[in-house]
Amino acid sequence: MRLVDLKDNEEGIIIKILGHGAFRKRITEMGFVKGKKVTVIKNAPLQDPVEYKILDYNILLRRSEAELIEVVAPSDFVANNFQRKICAYSKDCENDCHITEDITQTTIPEDLLKNSAKEKSRIINIALVGNPNCGKTTLYNIATGSHEKVGNYGGVTVEARETTIKKQSYTFKIVDLPGTYSITEYTPEELFVRNHINESRPDIVVNVVDAANLERNLFLTTQLIDMNIKVVIALNMFDELQKTGAKLDYETLGKMLGIPIIPTVARNGKGIEELFAKLIEVYEDNEPTVRHIHINYGKEVEKSIDSIKVLIKENPDISAKYAARNLAIKLLESDKTTLNLLKDSPNFPQIKQQTVSEISAIENEFKEKAETVITDAKYGFISGALSETFQAGYEDNFKKTAQIDNILTSKLLGFPIFIFFMWLMFQATFTLGSYPQEWIGIGIGALSNFVNDTMEYGILRNLLANGIIGGVGGVIVFLPNILILFFFISFMEDSGYMARAAFIMDKLMHKIGLHGKSFIPLVMGFGCTVPAVMATRTLENRKDRILTMLMLPFMSCSAKLPVYVLLISAFFPTNQGLVLVSIYLIGILISILTALFLKKYLFKEKDVPFVMELPPYRIPTFKNTTSNMWFKALQYLKKMGGVILIASILIWALGYFPRDVEFSRNFAQEIELINANSFLTVETKLQKINELEMEMQTERQEKSYIGQMGKFIEPIISPLGFDWKIGVSIIAGLAAKEIIVSTMGVLYSSPVIESESRQSIDLNNSKSHFNTDNAIPTARNDGEVLGLATNLQSQKHQNGEKIFSPLVAYTLMIFVLLYFPCVATIAAIRKEANTKWAIFAALYTTTVAWIAAFLVFQIGGLF
């Protein structure tokens, strides 16, 4: 809690001072330091200022200043440990808590308060800040054991990730902030990073710097220096700098910057322990390198900074929270966020007038924008510091990158290589994935047969065999295909090829009013649409972000892959890879047409420049690639045990009930008549009874709750060639596209005949071919295990016509590709844009899906 939260006569122990500059210096000199007890005497009649007692003397603080002092107080114990029993703390206690009492009924001993303060003072809040592609998230993953997405291109981390770890008796709360080249207000992530530092006030900012791109990366460092906060530089990918033969005296550079520098190689964990040790030293103020420096912007600019800074300092509430010099610099850069921060200050008109005057003076003097003058000065400072500490090497990694780019991004070979990579990815998804997929299918079949063989007939066996194993098992078999797809995507990201794909596609993207940078979220959509929607934050223009979000649902995410694999395996035994590529290409084509349509009518705006980093090629590490695959596998399996399991049980229940169905015919009587007919052979009896069983099961399903729902929507989907079961599967897929497969696994099962009817059947000791429980994918036929794909091939309408054909299967894939994205995607669009665009995305995609599927089925039927 903060000092300002204490009530009259309440005391607390100081943990941290969070303020800046002169305030921090003044307050610590007056005794407000870690571990000291402070007591509230009273509030002023108007509640501000507040009188406090510390070190046996009284002092007045404004509430805004007291808000910057963190303390631990008795009320903390009541809030966090209500009814907790505590030791009465006596000299002879020696940890034997022989006296206990209710904490809410006692005064907290000072020793206990100091103990708690000491504990809490060992909590260090860390913010990771760095340029895109500097290895920041890799460092975060290695340091914390997390599995955040890592890619060799900008804009992977699009929101803050937080983890708590313990090192050397200290607790580190680490936040991985979005990658950003600066902390101005040009992009949402830049503003997000700056706001986090200003509002959350981390104890130390770890500035992750790419050792191979020092000059560019250190520009962000100069902005952190202006903010007057504690910084430690993690000089990442230091091995790449050493490989070039370059030399950097990072210790001297650190002294010049007033920032300790620790070399690291995040991908293999080198330097991580040294980094944490240095963070502890800096936190405890035991690192002599740490000092606040002022970057010299030149005589004229410094004069302007000082004149504005004086006015800002007239507002103690502001200057206590923010570095006045940094605010002055931001005002000279025409930063609207800073101007808005100061608008409630009493002397705001003077600040604004002085700012306008100083900007005009600078621009008249230098014949440049004031912002450009300040930026040039920062790079001049960086250049001067590196000239004294850095010696270039003999080998340039970017020369190798350029040689590879001459092939992969050339006019002649760029597109063919890109298309080949796409085809290889999809073909491998089928070819390599078919073997483990078959093994998993056999295992699931064996499990279902075991349930049918060992359990007595009843609702529980039906639930296990049909609902759970039939639903979840029908989806889990596609795990190998998902892993192979993510292996290829991870490889392209980690190697740096994904950024080249954006470069290759820029001209085509420009034709639809976007630029190549939008291509990265679109490709990320092949993995999962939700993080792809969030990745649109890397786009500077809001309308570009919204347009890209509306294109993303047409990018076929991995959740749709099980549906494609199932239908392609069943109805397209040859050229499977090409069929799958065609689905993805249609999605891309529809997204392009969407962009052209929306850009013309809803998003008329000038193009923004295409500015994007092309990182050097790197060999993906086996650990990182497999780690990404394993993490995706865990996510997939969690979904199996969560939403898909629940959906499968729900679909089964809706299909199983009601039990008191009134059939249109007396099937049991007809079966008895056939059985009693002595003129029919056993084979004929079996055939006729099986036909009746098929009709009986079909009628039971149609009159179930889910059948009634399906029949209600059938008029809407029948022009697409779909029956009511497909309609129900599509509706179930609104939550998650994998549920389409699990729903089919439950609905498209072999015929079921009730046990009481079977008791009346006597086929001269012969048995029907059909199982009483029909668990999919384990319905038996002469000892063979039938898969769901085989079941779909055998489904027929009442008139004997097959429900599924290659045309119907392809139409269904097109509909699944294009219609309503999952609920999580709609929620992400709502969060990133607003409710209006989320509703628009849901309605627009479903409308496009129906029209496209209608055209495919109706035109395809002509051939």
ZADREN-265326 format. One record per residue (C-alpha): x, y negated, z. Coordinates in steps of 0.02 Angstrom, whole numbers, padded with zeros to 5 digits, always signed. Each point is the difference from the previous one (the first is absolute). Layout:
residues N
XYZ;...
END
This chain:
residues 863
+00000+00000+00000;+00050-00183-00014;+00036-00121+00142;-00149-00104-00052;-00115+00148+00039;+00043+00000+00187;-00130-00070+00119;+00028-00119+00147;+00112+00076+00136;+00040+00149-00112;+00183+00045-00026;+00093+00089-00136;+00173+00056-00053;+00072-00076-00160;+00037+00123-00141;+00039-00108-00152;+00009-00180-00061;-00077-00009-00174;+00026-00183-00044;+00122-00086-00117;+00142-00125+00006;-00004-00141+00126;-00150+00072+00092;+00087+00167+00027;+00161-00084+00056;-00090-00118+00120;-00112+00133+00075;+00140+00124+00033;+00109-00137+00079;-00143-00032+00122;+00003+00181+00060;-00129+00083-00113;+00108+00152-00038;-00032+00186-00007;-00033+00082+00169;-00046-00159+00096;-00163-00014+00099;-00117-00143-00043;-00159-00048+00096;-00148-00102-00060;-00036-00143+00120;-00147-00083-00086;-00072-00063-00164;-00024-00185-00031;-00181-00063+00010;-00011+00010-00190;+00088+00171+00003;+00159-00068-00079;+00141-00007+00054;+00025+00138+00129;+00108-00008+00156;+00117+00148+00029;+00124+00047+00135;+00167+00080-00047;+00166+00007+00095;-00081-00091+00148;-00048-00156-00097;-00156-00053-00093;-00010-00042-00185;-00135-00053-00122;-00024+00089-00168;-00127-00028-00136;-00110+00150-00036;+00073+00009-00176;+00173+00019+00075;-00057+00127+00130;-00074+00101-00142;+00178+00031-00062;+00058+00083+00161;-00038+00186+00017;-00024+00069+00176;-00059+00155+00093;-00127-00030+00138;-00113+00098+00120;-00147-00019-00119;+00102+00100-00127;-00006+00147+00120;-00187-00018+00029;-00033-00008-00186;+00113+00142-00051;-00008+00112+00153;-00174-00020+00072;-00021+00108+00156;+00182+00056-00018;+00082+00056+00164;+00167-00082+00038;+00138+00026+00126;-00001-00121+00145;+00188-00026-00026;+00093+00003+00165;+00187+00014+00031;-00012+00181+00056;-00116+00053-00142;+00134+00064-00118;-00125+00042-00137;-00105+00107+00118;-00164-00091-00019;-00073+00046+00169;-00116-00151+00006;-00121-00038-00140;-00139-00125-00021;-00113-00068-00134;+00091-00129-00106;-00156-00106-00015;-00005-00019+00190;+00181-00048+00035;+00131-00133-00035;+00130+00063-00122;+00173+00004+00084;+00127-00117-00080;+00120+00147-00023;-00130+00089-00104;-00032-00156-00104;+00187-00021-00032;+00013+00183-00044;-00139-00019-00127;+00076-00161-00067;+00166+00088-00024;-00089+00141-00093;-00093-00120-00114;+00152-00107-00029;+00078+00153-00083;-00131-00003-00137;+00079-00077-00154;-00112-00058-00143;+00085+00017-00168;-00058-00059-00172;+00083+00071-00156;+00014-00132-00136;+00085+00014-00169;-00011-00014-00188;-00097+00131-00099;+00109+00150-00041;+00129-00037+00137;-00033+00166+00088;-00098-00078+00142;-00136+00133+00007;+00130+00138-00018;+00089-00071+00151;-00166-00007+00092;-00038+00182-00042;+00172+00063+00053;+00001-00102+00160;-00176+00045+00054;-00030+00170-00080;-00148-00070-00096;-00051+00046-00177;-00044-00163-00082;+00003-00009-00188;+00172-00042-00072;+00031-00049-00180;+00141-00076-00103;-00104-00149-00052;-00078-00150+00084;-00164-00008+00093;-00011+00172+00079;-00037-00058+00176;-00155-00108-00012;-00048-00016+00181;+00086+00008+00169;+00040+00173+00070;+00038+00015+00185;+00085+00138+00099;+00068+00012+00177;+00162+00094+00039;+00119+00011+00148;+00188-00028-00006;+00121-00015+00146;-00138-00029+00129;-00076-00138-00108;-00167+00010-00090;+00001-00070-00177;-00162-00053-00082;+00048-00009-00183;-00107-00081-00134;+00041+00029-00184;-00057-00157-00091;-00033-00014-00187;+00151-00026-00112;+00019-00181-00051;+00131-00107-00087;-00038-00150+00109;-00122-00060+00134;-00082-00144-00090;-00184+00015-00047;+00014+00052-00181;-00069+00176+00025;-00113+00078+00133;+00141+00109+00068;+00114-00151+00022;-00132-00089+00102;-00038+00160+00095;+00182+00022+00052;+00017-00181+00053;-00161+00003+00100;+00052+00160+00088;+00165-00075+00054;-00082-00162+00058;-00151+00075+00085;+00063+00168+00067;+00170-00072+00047;+00107+00158-00010;+00150+00001+00117;+00118+00034-00145;-00022+00000-00188;+00103+00134-00089;+00041-00073-00170;+00035+00148-00115;+00119-00058-00136;+00049+00096-00158;+00191+00000+00005;+00005+00011-00190;-00103-00160-00021;+00066-00113+00136;-00028-00170-00078;-00182+00031-00041;-00039+00089+00165;+00082-00132+00110;-00121-00133-00062;-00132+00077+00114;+00130-00001+00139;+00021-00189-00016;-00187-00021+00025;+00008+00106+00158;+00145-00110+00061;-00111-00154-00024;-00134+00082+00109;+00122+00004+00147;-00037+00180+00051;+00110+00145+00053;+00057+00098-00153;+00108+00153-00028;+00050+00046-00178;-00004+00183-00052;+00119+00000-00148;-00083+00145-00089;+00065+00110-00142;+00175-00048+00056;+00069+00155-00086;-00051-00069-00170;+00099-00158+00034;+00152+00104+00050;-00013+00109-00156;+00027-00153-00110;+00162-00039+00090;-00072-00163+00067;+00055-00063+00170;-00107-00096+00124;+00060-00070+00165;-00172+00019+00077;+00061-00044+00176;+00063-00171-00058;-00157-00025-00104;-00104+00040+00154;+00092-00131+00103;-00029-00130-00136;-00186+00039-00003;-00015+00020+00189;-00075+00173-00034;+00078+00170+00043;+00017+00112-00154;-00006+00191+00011;+00040+00103-00157;-00128+00140-00030;-00041+00135-00126;-00183+00029+00041;-00031+00149-00112;+00121+00109+00100;-00015-00087+00168;+00175-00077+00008;+00012-00153+00111;-00174+00020+00076;+00063+00035+00177;+00123-00145-00012;-00143-00112-00057;-00106+00043+00153;+00148-00025+00117;+00026-00173-00075;-00185-00041+00019;+00012+00037+00186;+00153-00113+00016;-00087-00142-00091;-00159+00022+00102;+00098-00007+00162;+00097-00153-00063;+00164+00097+00008;+00050-00027-00183;+00118-00150-00023;-00031-00007-00188;-00178-00060+00026;-00015-00189-00016;-00118-00118-00086;+00076-00089-00149;-00070-00137-00111;+00018+00022-00186;+00063-00167-00067;-00115-00059-00139;+00100-00156-00038;-00005-00176+00069;-00161-00059-00083;-00101+00158+00038;+00064+00010+00179;-00053-00181+00028;-00175+00044-00063;-00008+00156+00110;+00048-00099+00155;-00129-00136-00033;-00142+00127-00013;+00066+00107+00143;-00009-00147+00121;-00186-00021-00037;-00034+00187+00018;+00085+00002+00170;-00127-00125+00063;-00117+00151+00007;+00068+00114+00139;-00134+00131-00034;+00070+00023-00175;+00186-00021+00034;-00007+00127+00142;-00066+00135-00118;+00089-00043-00162;+00172-00066-00045;-00030-00183-00041;+00144-00003-00126;-00076+00146-00095;-00170-00084-00006;+00082-00158-00068;+00088+00101-00137;-00164+00086-00045;-00088-00167-00014;+00135-00062-00119;-00034+00158-00103;-00184-00054-00011;-00054+00152+00101;-00190-00010+00020;-00006+00125+00144;+00117-00108+00105;-00100-00155-00042;-00158+00090+00057;+00088+00053+00162;+00033-00182+00045;-00167-00074-00053;-00069-00005+00179;+00151-00092+00068;-00037-00178+00062;+00135-00074-00111;-00041+00105-00154;-00031-00152-00112;+00175-00064+00040;+00077+00172-00031;-00089+00015-00167;+00046-00176-00054;+00182+00024+00051;+00007+00166-00094;-00065-00077-00161;+00125-00142+00016;+00149+00117+00031;-00048+00117-00143;-00008-00149-00117;+00171-00061+00061;+00081+00170-00027;-00075+00023-00173;+00053-00175-00053;+00176+00034+00061;+00024+00172-00078;-00123-00009-00147;-00063+00170+00056;-00144+00067+00102;+00040-00009+00186;-00034+00186+00014;+00129+00035-00137;+00129-00110+00087;-00021+00098+00162;+00008+00167-00091;+00160-00053-00091;+00076-00049+00167;-00041+00170+00075;+00083+00090-00145;+00148-00118+00014;+00016+00047+00184;-00010+00186-00045;+00127-00019-00139;+00122-00091+00115;-00017+00131+00136;+00028+00144-00122;+00149-00086-00082;+00091+00014+00166;-00054+00176+00047;-00039+00098-00159;+00115+00070-00134;-00083+00077-00154;+00043+00178-00050;+00061+00078-00159;-00156+00101-00039;-00173-00070-00030;-00144+00118+00034;-00111-00107-00108;+00108+00039-00152;-00048+00183+00019;-00181-00053+00023;+00010-00104-00160;+00069+00150-00096;-00145+00110+00058;-00125-00139-00037;+00067-00011-00178;-00078+00172-00025;-00151+00006+00117;-00067-00173-00041;+00053-00016-00182;-00126-00047-00134;+00024+00165-00089;+00003+00123+00146;-00085-00092+00144;-00179+00052-00034;+00037+00179-00060;+00102+00033+00158;-00137-00073+00109;-00135+00106-00084;+00112+00154+00013;+00021-00027+00187;-00188-00013+00019;-00030+00159-00100;+00136+00093+00095;-00077-00050+00166;-00173+00063-00047;+00058+00157-00088;+00108+00047+00150;-00149-00031+00113;-00089+00143-00088;+00142+00116-00048;+00099-00002+00161;-00153-00021+00110;-00093+00150-00071;+00107+00130+00091;-00017-00062+00181;-00180-00048-00041;-00036+00181-00046;+00084+00065+00158;-00102-00117+00110;-00158+00050-00092;+00035+00185+00030;+00028-00037+00185;-00164-00095+00013;-00090+00139-00092;+00070+00129+00120;-00054-00105+00148;-00176-00017-00067;-00012+00186-00035;+00062+00036+00177;-00139-00110+00072;-00131+00087-00106;+00064+00172+00047;+00020-00025+00187;-00145-00112+00049;-00182+00047+00007;-00121-00084-00118;-00067-00164+00068;+00014-00188+00001;+00176-00001+00076;+00072+00113-00134;-00087-00101-00134;+00070-00161+00073;+00179+00067+00009;+00000+00085-00170;-00103-00124-00101;+00015-00164+00092;+00176-00006+00071;+00105+00123-00101;-00098-00032-00160;+00009-00189+00018;+00168-00037+00079;+00084+00150-00080;-00056-00058-00172;+00096-00163+00025;+00155+00056+00094;+00057+00107-00147;+00046-00160-00091;+00130-00053+00130;+00147+00056-00111;-00063-00106-00144;-00013-00153+00113;+00177+00026+00065;+00074+00016-00175;-00087-00160-00056;+00068-00096+00150;+00174+00072-00030;+00005-00080-00172;-00074-00165+00060;+00123-00007+00146;+00146+00040-00117;-00046-00142-00119;-00021-00122+00144;+00161+00045+00090;+00107+00002-00157;-00055-00174-00054;-00087+00059-00158;-00170-00062+00059;+00060-00180-00011;+00057+00036-00179;-00173+00065-00040;-00067-00170+00052;+00128-00082-00113;-00049+00112-00147;-00185-00033+00027;+00013-00188+00025;-00043-00048-00179;-00153+00113-00002;-00051-00064+00172;+00023-00179-00062;-00124+00035-00141;-00134+00033+00130;+00044-00155+00101;+00112+00081+00129;+00186+00033+00009;+00110+00150+00030;+00000-00025+00188;-00182+00055+00002;+00053+00165-00075;+00080+00059+00162;-00162+00001+00101;-00084+00084-00148;+00130+00140-00004;-00011+00014+00189;-00185+00032-00030;+00047+00169-00074;+00049+00049+00176;-00132-00085+00108;-00109-00149-00041;-00006-00070+00178;+00186-00047+00016;-00004-00054-00183;-00137-00126+00041;+00104-00064+00145;+00154-00011-00112;-00088-00132-00105;+00055-00122+00136;+00166-00010-00092;-00089-00096-00140;+00012-00187+00025;-00164-00046-00084;-00163+00044+00091;-00098+00029-00160;+00135+00117-00062;-00013+00095+00164;-00189+00019-00014;+00010+00049-00184;+00131+00132+00039;-00109+00068+00142;-00146+00019-00119;+00110+00097-00122;+00068+00117+00133;-00152+00115+00021;+00026+00057-00180;+00177+00058+00041;-00023+00184+00039;+00053+00026+00181;+00065+00165+00068;-00168+00035+00086;-00077+00025-00173;+00135+00121-00053;-00082+00155+00080;-00157-00032-00105;+00103-00013-00159;+00105+00154+00039;-00157+00102+00039;-00093-00047-00159;+00151+00004-00116;+00053+00171+00067;-00176+00067-00029;-00042-00074-00170;+00163-00056-00082;+00122+00147+00015;+00113-00070-00136;+00082-00173-00008;-00042-00033+00182;+00132-00136+00018;-00066-00093-00154;-00179+00007+00063;+00054-00072+00167;+00104-00136-00085;-00153-00047-00104;-00102-00025+00160;+00133-00115+00073;+00018-00094-00164;-00188-00028-00011;+00006-00072+00176;+00140-00117-00053;-00096-00050-00157;-00160-00037+00098;+00099-00103+00126;+00076-00102-00143;-00172-00030-00077;-00063-00050+00172;+00141-00124+00019;-00034-00076-00172;-00185-00016+00038;+00021-00073+00174;+00143-00114-00051;-00106-00074-00138;-00158-00030+00102;+00049-00008+00185;+00186-00036+00018;+00043-00136-00124;+00165-00069+00060;+00174-00038-00062;+00128+00139+00007;+00129-00002+00139;+00184+00031-00035;+00062+00180+00003;+00134+00000+00135;+00052+00170+00066;+00160+00081+00060;+00074+00146-00096;+00096+00094+00134;+00152+00107-00040;-00031+00184-00034;+00027+00112+00150;+00001+00188+00015;-00150+00046+00108;+00049+00091+00158;-00069+00175+00025;-00048-00046+00178;-00103-00151-00050;-00088+00088-00144;-00044+00155+00102;-00049-00110+00147;-00125-00093-00109;-00068+00165-00067;-00017+00073+00174;-00087-00155+00064;-00124+00008-00145;-00028+00185+00036;-00041-00040+00182;-00120-00137-00055;-00084+00122-00120;-00015+00136+00133;-00070-00125+00126;-00131-00046-00127;-00041+00186-00017;-00029+00014+00186;-00097-00163+00009;-00113-00077-00128;+00001+00149-00120;-00038+00127+00137;-00144-00106+00065;-00066-00029-00175;+00011+00186-00042;-00099+00048+00155;-00129-00136-00036;-00021+00056-00181;-00015+00181+00057;-00133-00045+00131;-00101-00101-00126;+00007+00147-00119;-00036+00134+00132;-00155-00082+00073;-00147+00008+00004;-00014+00188+00019;-00189+00014-00019;-00001-00028-00188;-00162+00040-00089;+00051+00086-00161;-00101-00016-00159;-00001+00191-00015;+00007+00148+00117;+00178+00052-00041;+00007+00134+00136;-00156+00086-00069;+00068-00004-00178;+00163+00077+00060;-00095+00139+00089;-00101+00035-00158;+00159+00013-00103;+00078+00113+00130;-00155+00113+00001;-00005+00014-00189;+00065+00175-00035;+00006-00031-00188;+00146-00124+00015;+00181+00052+00010;+00110-00061+00145;+00094-00116-00117;-00162-00078-00063;-00064-00021+00179;+00163-00086+00048;-00010-00118-00147;-00182-00049+00031;+00023-00019+00188;+00155-00107-00027;-00098-00113-00116;-00136-00019+00131;+00130-00035+00133;+00073-00136-00112;-00171-00081-00022;-00037+00014+00185;+00165-00081+00050;-00022-00139-00127;-00174-00040+00064;+00059+00004+00182;+00139-00124-00039;-00116-00115-00096;-00121-00004+00148;+00136-00030+00130;+00027-00175+00065;+00149-00028-00113;-00097+00073-00147;-00139-00125+00028;+00128-00142+00003;+00081+00065-00159;-00165+00018-00090;-00042-00180+00045;+00154-00069-00089;+00001+00127-00142;-00094-00113-00123;+00142-00127+00015;+00140+00123-00035;-00083+00122-00119;+00043-00111-00152;+00182+00033+00048;-00024+00189-00008;+00005+00020+00190;-00116+00107+00105;-00056-00046+00175;+00145+00092+00082;+00125-00106-00094;-00099-00153+00055;+00010+00051+00182;+00188+00031-00018;+00022-00174-00074;-00096-00080+00144;+00105+00098+00126;+00156-00067-00087;-00039-00178+00052;+00090+00033+00165;+00152+00085-00078;+00020+00071-00173;+00067+00168+00062;-00172+00032+00076;-00067+00023-00177;+00097+00164-00010;-00051+00057+00175;-00183-00038-00040;+00011+00101-00159;+00078+00139+00101;-00155+00005+00108;-00133-00028-00133;+00065+00101-00148;+00005+00166+00089;-00059+00172-00051;-00183+00044+00036;-00053+00033+00179;-00136+00123+00052;-00069+00000+00176;+00042+00151+00107;-00183+00035+00042;-00039+00016-00186;+00147+00114-00028;-00062+00118+00134;-00144+00047-00115;+00115+00041-00146;+00048+00179-00034;+00090+00024-00164;+00036+00184+00029;+00142-00049+00117;+00066-00126-00127;+00041-00181+00045;-00025-00164-00086;+00154-00081-00072;-00035-00155+00100;+00061-00039+00174;-00127-00055+00128;+00102-00154+00047;+00080-00047-00165;+00150-00094+00074;+00086-00103-00132;+00134+00026-00058;-00014+00179+00063;-00155+00077-00076;+00046+00178-00049;-00017+00093-00162;+00076+00174-00008;+00126-00046+00133;+00062-00157-00087;+00007-00172+00081;-00086-00130-00108;+00063-00180+00006;-00110-00154-00005;+00055-00030-00179;-00068+00171-00050;-00162-00037+00091;-00025-00161-00096;+00023+00092-00164;-00142+00119+00043;-00129-00128+00058;-00160-00003-00103;-00163-00097-00010;-00165+00094+00019;-00014+00011-00189;+00165+00094-00006;+00101-00145-00071;+00167-00029+00086;+00008-00150+00116;+00183-00034-00034;+00085-00012-00168;+00163-00084-00050;-00102-00154-00050;-00093-00008+00167;+00163+00029+00095;+00088-00141-00095;-00149-00115+00025;+00002+00036+00187;+00187-00039+00008;-00032-00167-00087;-00139-00042+00123;+00107+00047+00151;+00144-00101-00072;-00103-00159-00015;-00141-00003+00127;-00009-00074+00176;+00171+00010+00083;+00007+00074+00175;-00071-00097+00147;+00176-00038+00063;+00041-00087-00165;-00157-00107+00008;+00045-00046+00179;+00176-00049-00056;-00068-00109-00141;-00118-00082+00123;+00145-00036+00117;+00116-00068-00136;-00131-00096-00099;-00173-00012+00078;-00167+00091+00013;-00061-00069-00165;+00143+00078-00098;-00014+00164+00095;-00184+00016-00049;+00041-00052-00177;+00136+00134-00011;-00120+00136+00062;-00139-00046-00123;+00112-00041-00148;+00102+00162+00007;-00155+00110+00015;-00085-00088-00146;+00155+00019-00109;+00012+00184+00051;-00180+00037-00051;+00017-00088-00168;+00166+00084-00041;-00062+00173+00052;-00161-00025-00100;+00098-00044-00157;+00120+00147+00021;-00140+00127+00025;-00119-00065-00132;+00133-00029-00134;+00090+00161+00046;-00163+00096-00019;-00009-00051-00183;+00155+00103-00034;
END
